[in-house]
Amino acid sequence: MHYSDVIKTIKERREVLQVTQENLAELSGVGLRTLKQFESGKGNPTFLTLQKIADTLGMEINLKLKNTSGN
């Protein structure tokens, strides 16, 4: 999943749950400015910030790592 897909998925989930950006910021402990920048694709949130947002929306983040060195 690409970063833009992560943004889209989180924003869609927020909208389905009818949670405003202001409410999500308050509930998750993430700054409103940070949240707005993230949803506009201009921010670069840390994994911890993404985890807080996802947890608040009842979502789970799964990472898949792969070895590209051929070993």
N, C-alpha and C positions, 0 to 999 in steps of 0.2 A: 504494500500500500504506500502510495506516495504522500508526501506531506500535505499537498492540496486535498487529497482524499480524506485525510485525518481531520482537517479543518472543516470540510463539507459535512462529514459524518457527525462531528460534535455539534455543529451549528444546527443541522437538521434535527438531531435528538433534542436539543434545547427547545427548538420551535415546536416539535411534536408534544413535548411536555408542557408547553405554554409557559416557559420560564423566561423572564426577561434577562438581558445581560446584567442589569443591575442586581436582580435577585440571585443570579448564578454567582456573581462576584461576591456578594455578601455570604451566601451559603457555603461557597468553596474556600473562602479566605484568599481568593485571587483578586488582585486589584482590577477595578473596572477598566482602567486604561490598558492594562496588560491584556485583558480579555478582548477588548475591542480591537486592539492591534492584532491579536492572534486570529480572530475571526475575519479580519480584513486581509489577512495574509502578509501583513507587514511586520508582525512580531516574530520572535524566535524564543518561545517559552522553553523552560527547562523541562526535563522529564517529570520532575516533582510537580511542577505546575500543571502539566497535562494530566498527571495522575489525580490531582485534586479535583480538576474539572470533571474528569471521567467518573470518579467515585461519586461525586455529587449528582451526576446524571444517571447513575446506575449502570455505568459502562465499565468494561474491562479492557486494559491495554495489554496486548500480547506482542512480544518482540520475537522476531525470527532472525537469527544470525546465521550467516553462511560463510564458509571458508572459500575465498576466491583465489587463493594462492595455488591451488591444485594439490596441496598436500593432504 
